[in-house]
Amino acid sequence: MALPAPEWRGLLSRRWAALDPPLRERLAAASLHDAVRLGCDLLRTEEEALVRLCQRVCTGKEPEAASFYREQGNREFGRRRYRVALRLYSKAAAHEPPGSPEVSVCFANRSAALFHLEHFEVCLEDIARAESHGYPDRLLPKVLLRKAECLLCLGRLQDAADALSVVESKIHMDGLMASPAHQTLLKKLSQLKVKLHEKERCPEPAQEARADMQGKSEIWGENDSISGASSSLSLNYDTERGRHLVASQDIVPGQSLLKEEAFVSVLCPGESLPLQDSETAWDTRVTNADLYCHRCLRQLLASVPCRGCSYAQYCSQDCADMAWEQYHRTECSLGALLLTLGVFCHVALRTVLLAGFAEVNRLVEWSHSEDKDPHNPRAGCKCLSEAPEAGAGTRGIPGCNDSGQYHSSYQAVFHLLPHTEQHSPEHKFLCMLSVVAICKHLQEAGLHAAILNQESSEQWPKPKTSEQTSDELSPELRTVAEAMLRHVLQLQCNAQAITVMQELGPGDGAVVNKRPLRLATAFFPVLSLLNHSCCPNTSVSFSGTAVTVRASQPIPRGQEVLHCYGPHQCRMRAAERQQLLGQYFFECRCRACLDELESDVKSVVSMRNSFCCPSCQAPMQGEEDLLCCSDEACATSVSRENLSCRLQDLQQQIKKALDLLRDRKADQAIKMLLKCQMDAGNFLSPEHLLMGEMEDHLAQVYATLGKWQEAATHLKKSIGIVEMHHGPSSVETGHELFKLAQILFNGFAVSEALSTIQRAEEILSVHCGPQSAQIQELQEMKTCLSELPRSILQRT
């Protein structure tokens, strides 16, 4: 949720409409500085409503919630649903207060789930956490036996022997040897000793060290002027395109052009906030917040919870500690407020925390000053409204330092365009009151010093409460609020979604189905230099908080390097693209838009995603509500609304079929999908994307049944439609070929699998790079198939 909660937006929309016209005009014309000052007075009447909204969001430590999640986890563990139990134990640990002995039980229980899932290294980490958090001594032998068994499975025989010795002495020290529990422990101990002895006597043969999978070496030379950019790029500026990147030499497909770490990123909470459910008391749904590290965005297996709130979770104690030092000690108590006010407000706050007050104050003061000389040490940058002087090179380009270098820095973030005058006054009003609310909360919570300078707050004056009313912000926090307001406005045009390919379903099948997911929102100052095109010449991929931009097609010297902001010519018509691009305050004049808008040719997307005649299956035509068959001999006419309703019904039936698949009712899912296919053929064009999706779903169902030939047949049909829409060299086609390679590999169709692997490699290495996880898996499959005996290869 980028913007604040709908209730807060609705409340401020009504407040804006009720303001006196002169005040509305004053706010609309106000600078960021004046807007913050006015916002302090205007927020007062809305504060109680905001407090009530925040009370719905649960981010504190709740022992009752911890007990609930732990019991639910135990129940799922008893059903052998270890992945579900794992998530529930993590939720339980997140809700345990600091120092609670119960948190050790959560870690111990979670280690059991991890053991059954064969994540032995992570299991050992959780056992260590349980011990360090004071796991009850009487229960420790069982956990230590699990530790020894993990070490055995990992082949660490000496460590396993040491662990067994510790367990044995502990069991004997406890006494009560005749109790059933102790007898069970002794039996397990004896079994592990035998297993250890067998492994020591007959060690497993050392696996041959297989050479690391090396992809093609990437062409890369560091750019002297643009941090993280290739030497094949140059930074240019003109009044029409603003700052933009141009190829300074010929670029080949797959060549890396930019590698940048996000200046700041904030995890998107997912489809739902952690609300307290009135019926079941606590929400057991899993969201992004449960699946990914809140700092580095790595996928979580066994999370480390924040010490102060139940929301933030991390992949390691190191990540938790770094987040706390850099920003989370300030954000922690604001969890419910930040989730209510949306990701953009959260990114704005974290941006100023990471920059530090000294740098924020320097640039905000510079924005007020009349002297915008780039060589002024207090400025170090040029006014955004001015074009660089002729012959100045990159030194005069906004965001560059005195040496003409453009770094991924706070100065570069500050110089991203906020488009203050283009935003609607009502939107600015919403953003203004939201950031002022955050800063007032910081002041009331006594976090003033942490904001000013997290390293040494002594150099900044403490707020003098006697000189300000409760409705006023300190001068320093007004500066922070002004910077935050600037960043919230910038984000509408400069926010970059960090995406990840997330597995659909349990992820334990032979073929893994994935979909792109918006994981986080970030500022990438260098990536933001790329202008938009609906037919871009680059492809963007992410690894954690880092982005890599690669050329997706040849880019000759002198051509601009372009990135798609979302609306792509393969996904929507020009009119739809232009409407969506309105949020960026420009009219797209890329080649795809000009070709489509300036000619009478119907867009390819419109033709391929069109309806066909229910009577004769010829294409339907017409721009109004009534569509007519293109075959004059047929003369059938149907309302667009009627066909749209049929399409919605069809999508609902497909969703039900996928639910059946998730419930492991594959035969019923196949019957429903085949019926959906038959119905769709009566009113959708054969090239419609939904036709391809149904073929893809059928391939998935057959793959779960191990019917590899049937699965491959359906997936090939899906690939044909994907190629038609996105092109034979698109990343979408590459992902589909990757799935086909998995199916052919599992179906032992060696020759066809090898040719499919080669084609998938060629495409995905261009878009994702030779070191991507998919390329590595393709290479492993190829190596495995190539090592088969020649007699088998000749038969397949």
N, C-alpha and C positions, 0 to 999 in steps of 0.2 A: 504494500500500500504506500505509494509514493507521497500522496497528499494526505492531509489529516482525515480523521474518521468522518463519515458522512454527517453524523449528528453535529459535529463541530462546524463543518462547512455550512450546513443548513442554518445553524444559529447565527453565524457571522454574516451569512447572506441576508438574513432578515434584519440584522443590526445595521448593515450597510444601507439597505433600502430605507431604513427609518431615520438615518442621519439627515440633518438639515442640509439642503443643497449647497450652501456656502462652505460647510465643513467638508462635504464630499469633494467639492472643487479644490479646496485647499489640500486635502489628502492626495488627490489625483496628481497635483502639480508638485507635491513635496519631494525634496531630495531624500535619499536614504537616511541621512542624518536627522532631518526634520521629521520624517515618518516615525522613526524610533521614539523621538521625544513626544510626539502626539500619541503614539501607541500606549505609552505608560499611563496616560490619563484615561484612554478609552477602554483598556482591558479590565478596569476595576469592576464594571457591572457584569462581566462574563466569567469572572474567576470561579465563582461557586459552581456554575454549570460545568466548567472544565474539570473541576475536582470530582464532581459526580461521575463524569464520563471516565475518568481515570480509575475510579474505584471498581469498575467492571473488569479491569485487566489485572490478572494475577501475576506478579513478578517477585513477590516476597517469599521468604522461607516459611513454609506451612507444614509443621509436623504431621497434621492430620492428612494432608495430601501425600506426604511421604509414606505414611502407613498404608494409605489406599493403594498407591502405585506399587508398593512392595508386595502387598497381598495379591494384587492383580498379576504381578510378575510371577509370584509363586504358583498361581493357578495356571498360567500359560506354560510355565516350566513343567508342571505336572502333566500337561497335555503334549509335551515335547515340542512345543512351538517356541524354539529357543530364540529365534530372531525377535519375536514379539516380546518375549520375556526380557531380552537384553535391553530394549528400548524402555520398558517399564521400570526396570531397575535403575536405569540412568535418570529417569524422571524422579524416582524416589530419592536418589542421592542428591539431585539438584535442590530438593525441598528440605533436606535435613539442615538444621541450623549448624553453624560452625561449632566444632567441639562435641557434637552429639555422638555418643557411642554407636547409635543406630546406623550412622553413615558407613561404618566398617562392615555392618551386616549387608548393606546394599552392594558394596564392592565385592564381598565374598560370594554373595548370591550371583552377582553378574559374572564373576570368574567361572562359576559352574556352567553358565550358559555359553560363555566363550570356549570353555573346554569341549563341550559337546559340538560346537561349531568348528572345532579344530583350529582355533586362533590361539595357539599355545603361547606365543610370545606376549600377546596382549593379556592373556589369562594370567601370566606371571606378574605383569604390571599391576593388575587388579588385586592379586594376592598380596603384593607388597603394600599397596594402598590400604588394604584391610588391616594388615599388621600394624602399619604406622598410625592408623586411626584408632588403635586400641581394641582390636577384635577380641571378644571374650576368650579367656584362656582355656575354658573347658571345651570350646568348640574348635580350638586351633588345630588339633591333630588331623581332623578331617580335611581342613584346608591345606595343611602341609603335605598330606598324602597326594592331594591334587597337584601341588607344586612339583613333587617328586615325579609324578606321572607325566607332567608336561615336559620336564627335563629329559625324561627317558624318550619321549616321542621326538624331541629335538636332537637326540643323540648326544646330549651333554651328560655322559655317564658318571663322571666324577662328582659333578654337582648333584646329580640324582642320588648317588650313594651318600653324600654328606646330608642331603635333606632327609633321607630315610633314617639315618642315625639320629638326627634331631627328633624325628617323630617317635622313634622307638624309645628313646630315653624319656620323652615327655609322657608317653602312654604309661610307662612303668612308674614314673613319679606320681602320676595322678591316682594310682591305686584303683580299687574297685574293678579288678581285672575280670571278675566273673559277670559283670553287667553285660547285657546283650549288646549295648552300643560299643563297649570296649572289645567285645569278641568280634564284632563286625570290623572294627578298625584293625585288629590284629590279623584277621583273615586277609584284609586288603593289603596290609603291610607285608605279609608273607608272600602274597601273589606278586607284588612289585619287586620283592627281593629275588624271586625266581626269575622274573622277567629281566632284571638287571644282570643276574648271573649269566643268563642265556646270551644277552647282548655282548657281555664282556668276553664270553667264551667263543662266540661266533659273531664277530663284528660284521656289520653290513658292509658289503663292498663299496669302496669309495666311488662315487659317481664321477664319470669322466668330466673334467672341466670343459664345458662347452663355450666356445668363443662367444663373447658378447655380441648380441645382434647389432651390427653397425649399419645404419642407414647411409644414404648418400651424404657426403659432406656438404654442409650448407655454405653458400657464398655469403661472406660477411666481412665487412670492413667498418670500423667504428667511425661515426661522423664527428668531426671536430666541433661543429657548431650546435648540433641538436642531440641532446642526451638520449641514448637508447636507439638512435636511428642509424640506418645503414649509410655508408659513405656514398651510396648511389642516389641519395636524396638531397635536395636543397630547399631551403625555406625562402619563400617569396611572399610579396605583399602587393595587392592592388586594391583600389577602392571598390571594385565590383565583387571580388572574391574574398577580400580580407586576407588573413594569413592562410597560406596553403603550401602544400609540399609538391615538388615537381621532380621528375626523374632527371638526374644530372648525367645519366648514362643509360644505355639500353638495359632493360631488366627482363629476365626470363621467368616463366611461370614457376611458382614454388620458391622463388628467391625470398629470403627473409628481409623485410624492409624496416621493421620496428620491433623492439622488445622493451616493454616498459612495465615497471611495477606501479600499481595504483598509488597515487599520493594518499588517498583515503578510500576506504570501502566500508560499506555497512551491509550486513546480511539482511536480505528481505525475509520477514517473518514467515511468509507463506500465505496460503489462502485464508487462514483464520488466525485471529489473535488468541493468546492463551486466556480465554474468558472462563470464568467460573460458571459451570453449567448447573442450573437450578435443579435438574432432575437427577443427574448422576454425580453431582457434587464436584467432580474433577474431570477434566477433558483428557481422554486417552488417545486422541488423534496425534499422528506424527506429522510435523511440519519441517520446513527447512531448518528452523531453530534447533531441532533435535538431531538433525542429520549432518550438519556441517559446522566446522570450527568457526566461532564468531570472530576470530582474528585472521587466520590464514586461509580459511574456506576449504581446508582439507575435509574429506569425508570422515565422519566420526564413526568409530566402532565402540569404544569405551570412553565416554566423555569425562573430562575433569570439570566439575561445576565451579562457578564463581563462588567466592567466599561470602558474598553479601546478598546476592539475588538468586532467584531460581531460573532466570531466563538465560543468561549468558553461559555458554558451555564451550569447552576448548578441547583440542586434540591432545594436549600435553600440559604439564604443570608449567613448562617454560612459556608456552603461548599464553597461559592464564596470567602469569606474572608480568609478562611484557605488556599485555593489554591493560593490566591494572596500573602499571607505571605510566603508560603513555596516555591513557584516556579513561579507562573504565572506573577508576576510583572516583572520578567526577560524575560519570554517567550512571553509576550503579543505582543510586537512590532515585534516579529519574526514569527508571525503566517503564513504568506505566504511562508516564507523561509522553515519553518519546514514542512509544508504540501507538498512542492515541493521536499524536501530531504527525506521524508518518515518517517514512524513510528520508525524504528530502530534508526535513528539519534535523533529523539525526545525523545525516551526512554533514550538514552545515556546522553543527556543534562539534563533531569530531574533527572537522577540518581545522577549526580555530584552536582546538586543544593540541593537535599535532603540530601546528605551525608555531605555537607559543605566543604569548601576549605581546612580547617585544616586536616580533615581526608583524603581527596583526595591527598593532598600534602604529607602526611605521608606515604601513601601506594605507591605512585608513586616513592618517594625517596627511599623507601625500595626496590622496584623492580630494582633500579639502583645499589644498594649497593651490595658488595660482602659478607657482613655479613648477613646471613639469619638465624641467631640463633632465634628460636621461643621464647626464653626468653629475647631477646633484647627488651627493652620497646619501642624502636622506630620501631620495626618490628611487634612483636606479632603474627607472623605466620611463616610457613615453606615454603621453595621453592617448587613449584609445581612439579618440575622435580625429586625431591627426594622422595623416599619412607620413611615412618616413621620408626624409629629405633625399633628393637624388644623390646617388653616390655614397649614401650612408651604409649600404649593405645591410646586413642583419642587425647592426647596432641600433638602428632606428625603429626596428619592428617591435610593437608592444609585447612585453613579457620577456624580452631579451635583457641580459645584464650589460654592464658597461663594455664588456669585451665582445658583445654581439652574440653571446651564446644563449641558447634557449634550453633551460634545464627543466626537469620534471620537479618543480619546486613550488612553494606557496606563492611566490611572486608570479609564476606562470598561471597558477590557479586563479589568483586575484584578477589577472588580466583577461580571463575568459569573459566574453560579452554577457552582461546581465540583461541586456535589452530592456532596461528600466522603463522606457517610454512606450514600448510596444505591448507590455503586459496590460491587461485590463485593470482599471483602478480597483475593482472588487477583488481580483486575485491578489493584488499587492496588499490590500487591506487584510485579507486572510493570512498571508505570509507574515506581515508585520506583527499582527497580534499573536501569532503562534511563536515567533522567535522571542518576542518580549515576554511571553508567558514562561518560556524556558529560562530566560535570564533572571526573571523575578524569582523563580523557584530556586535557582542557584544562589541568589542573594539571601533568600529566607532560610535556606538549608546551611548557610555558613560556608559555602564552597567558593567564596570570593577569592581567597588566597590561592586555591588550587587552579583557578582560571587564570589568574594574573601571570603566574610563572610556576610551573610544576616543579622546577628544580630548586629555585631559591626565591620564595615569595617575599623575603624581607625587604628587597629593594623597592617594592611597590607599596604605596600607602594603603592602610586598612580603611575601609569605608567609614566615614564619620556619620554615625546614625543620627547625631544631634542636628546635622545640617541637611537632612533629607527626610521627607515623609515616607510612610510605608509604601506609597504608590510610586516613588521615584527609584530609578536605578542609579547606582554609583556611576561616576563618569567613566570608569574603566569598563563596567558592564554595558554601558551605552555603546561604547566602542565595539565591544564584542557583539552586541545585538545588531549593530550596523553591518559588521562584516558578515554575520550569519544571514541577514536579510539579503545581502548581495549574493551570497552563495546559493540560497534557496531559489532566487530568481535565475541565477546562472544555470541551475540544474535542469530547468525545463528544456534548455537547448544543448547543454553540455554533459548531462548525466550519461554515463555509459553503463549499460546492463552487462554484468558478468554472467555468462551462461555456462551451463554444464550439461553434458549428456547424462541424464538420470535413467537408471534402470527401471523398467516397468515390471511389476510383479515381484515375486520373491527373489529373483536373480540366481536361482539354483538350477536353471535348466541348461541344456546343452547349447541352446541359441538364446542370446541375450537381446531383448528388445529394449531400445532406449528412445527417449524423446528429449529435445532441448528444453531446458528449464532456466528461467531467470533466477539466479542465485543471489545476486547482490547488486547494489548500485554504487558507482564509483566515480571519482574524478581521475582521468588520465590526461594530464595537460598536453602531452605530445600527441597522443592519439586524437585529441580534439582539434589538432591542426588540419586533419583530413576533412575535406568537404564531401558533401553527399552526392551520390549518383544512384539512380534506380537501376543502372546497369554498371555496377562497380568493377574496378579492375584489381581489387584486392579481396582477400579472405581473412577473417579475424578468428583467432582461437584463444582460449584461456587455459591457464594452469594455475589454480589457486587464485591469487590476486595479481598475477602477471598476465599481460596480453602480448600476443605475437601477431604481427600483420605480415602476410605473405602476398606476393603477386599471384593472382589467379589466372592471368593471361599476359602475353607479352606487353610491356610498356616501353615504347620508344623514348629515347632521350628528348626532353622538352615537354613531354605530356604530363598532365596533372595526375597525381595519385589520388584515387577516389575510394570512398568507403560508403556502404549502404547504411543509413540510419534506421532502417526497418522496412519502409515501403519499397518493395522490389518489383520489377517489371514482370517477374514470373509468378508473383503471388496476387497481384491486384491490378485493376485498370488504372489508367492515368488519372482519371477524375478522382478515384478513391485515394490514390497516392498523394495528389495535390492537397486533398482535404486533410489527410493525416500530417503532412509536412507543414501545415499551417502553424503548428506549435513552435516551429523553428524560425518563424517570421521571415521566410523567403519563399519565392515561387521557383520550383525546380525547373531548370531549363536544360536538363541532361538530354543526351541524344534520344533515349527511349521515350521521354515525355514529348519532345518536339516531334518525333516521327509519328507518334500516336495522335497528338492533339492537333497537329497541322495537316493531317490527312483524313480522309473519310474511311480509312481502313479500320475495321473492327479489331479490337485488341485480341491477341492470341488467348489471353486468360479468359476473356468473355466467351470465345468460341468453344474452348475446351471444357469450361465449367458451365456449359449451357444445358438447357432442357431439350429433350427430343419429344417428338409427337407420340402421345400414348396410343395412337392408332397404327401408324406406319413406321415409327421410329426415325423419321426424317427430322432434321434440326428445326426447332421452333424459332421464330423471328418476331421482332417487334420491340419497341422501346417503352411502350405504355403498359398498362395493367393487362391488356388483352394480348396474348401471344397467338400467332397463327402458324400453321404448318407451312414449311417452305416448299412443300410439294403441292403445286396448284391442283393436282388431281385429287388430293386428299381433302383439302379445305377444312381440316379440323382446327378449332380455336378453343383455347383454355385460358382461364385467368391466371396471371402470374401468382396471385395469392394462393390459388388452389395447389399449384405445383410446389410452391414454397412450403405449404403445410405438409404435403406429402414428403418433402425432403426432411423436414423436422421430425416427422414420425419415423422415417427410416433411420435417422441418426439415433433416435431413442431405442429402436430395436437393436441396432448395432451395439449400443452401450449395454443392453441387457445380455446380449451374447457374450460380451467380454466379461461381464459379471459371472456368467456361468463358467467361463474358462478359469477365472480366479478361484471359483469354488470347486475346481477340478472336475467339472461336468463337461468334458471335452466333446462327447458325442452330441449332447444337446446343443452345445455352442455351434458345432458344425452345421446341424440341421437349421438353426436359426439364421446363421450367416448365409447359407445357400438360398434360403427363402428371401433374405434381404437382397441378395444379388439378383434374383429373379424379378423382384418388385422394382429394383432400381433400373433394370434394363428396359422397363416399360416407359420411363420418363426422363432418364438421365442420358447424356451423350456417353458413348463408350469410352471417351478420353477423360471423363469427369474424374477429378482427384479422389472423390469418394469411392469410385469403382476400384481405383488402385488400392485404397486403404482396406477395402473388404478383401481383396486378394492377399494383402499383407497379413490381415488378421487370420485368414484361413491357413496361410503358411505357418503362422505361429501355432495354431491349434494342432495341425498335423505334426509339427515338430515336437510338441509335447507328448504326442502318442508314439514318437519314433518312426513315423511314416515319412521318411526323408524324401523319397521320390515325389510324393504328392505335394509335400511342402515346397520343394524346389520348383515344381510346375507352377504353383500359384504365385510364388515370389517373383519368378521371371515375368509373369504378366504385370505384377505391381511395378517392377523395374521399368518395363516398357512405358507405362503411364508416367512414372516419375521422370524418365528421360525426356518425354514429350513436353512436360511442363518446365523442368528446370535445366535441361540440357544434359548431354551424355558425359560431360566433364565436371558436372556440379558436385558440390559436397553432399547434396541429398542423394544423388545417384551413388556416390562412394559409400555412404552409410548402408544403402540397400544391398550393394554388392558385397559388403562386409558380412551382412546377415546370410546372403546366399552362399558365401564361402564357408561359413560355419555349418550350414545345412549340408552342403556337398561333402565337406570334411567328415561330418558325423555319418553321412550315408555312404562313405567309402567310395565316392565317385571321383577317383584320384585325378584322372586326366582333366576333367572339367573343373574340379576344385582348383588345380594348379593354375589353369588359365584365368579363372575368376579371381584368385588371389592376386595374380599379377596385375590385372586390370584395376582391382580395388586399391592395390598399393600405389599404382601410378596416379590415381585420382586423389587419394587421401594424403599422400606425401606432399602434394601441391597445397592443399588447404590446411592440413594439420601439422605438417612437418614430419621428417623421417624418424623422429624419436617419440612420436605419439604412441599412446597405449594401443590403439587399433593397429598401427603399423607393426608394432612389436608382436602382437598376437598373430597377425597375418604371417609374419616371418617365422614364427614358431610352428604354425600349421604347415607352412611350406617345407621347413626343415624335417618335420615329422614324416610328411608324405614322401619326401625325396629319399629318406633313409629306408623306405620299404624295400624288400627284396625285388630284384628285377623281374622275376616271374610274376609277381603280383602286379607290378606297374604295367606289364605288357597285357595283362588281362583286363585292365580297367580303362 
